[in-house]
């Protein structure tokens, strides 16, 4: 376990949600992530050359 920083503690104590969090929550509700990932997968880099790509994570 890592020691919590001051910003971690402050973030954990706040009660209101930010506009960014509200926006991302709304996007998660209206975007069909499974369908989007299935459209992107054929064109996503395989990682055979260069930097390894990030994994395509499906949001729930």
HUUR-V625129 format. One record per residue. BURIAL is + if it has 24 or more other ideal C-beta (glycine too) atoms within 12 Angstrom, else -. Layout:
burial:BURIAL
burial:BURIAL
This chain:
burial:-
burial:-
burial:-
burial:-
burial:-
burial:-
burial:-
burial:-
burial:-
burial:-
burial:-
burial:-
burial:-
burial:-
burial:-
burial:-
burial:-
burial:-
burial:-
burial:-
burial:-
burial:-
burial:-
burial:-
burial:-
burial:-
burial:-
burial:-
burial:-
burial:-
burial:-
burial:-
burial:-
burial:-
burial:-
burial:-
burial:-
burial:-
burial:-
burial:-
burial:-
burial:-
burial:-
burial:-
burial:-
burial:-
burial:-
burial:-
burial:-
burial:-
burial:-
burial:-
burial:-
burial:-
burial:-
burial:-
burial:-
burial:-
burial:-
burial:-
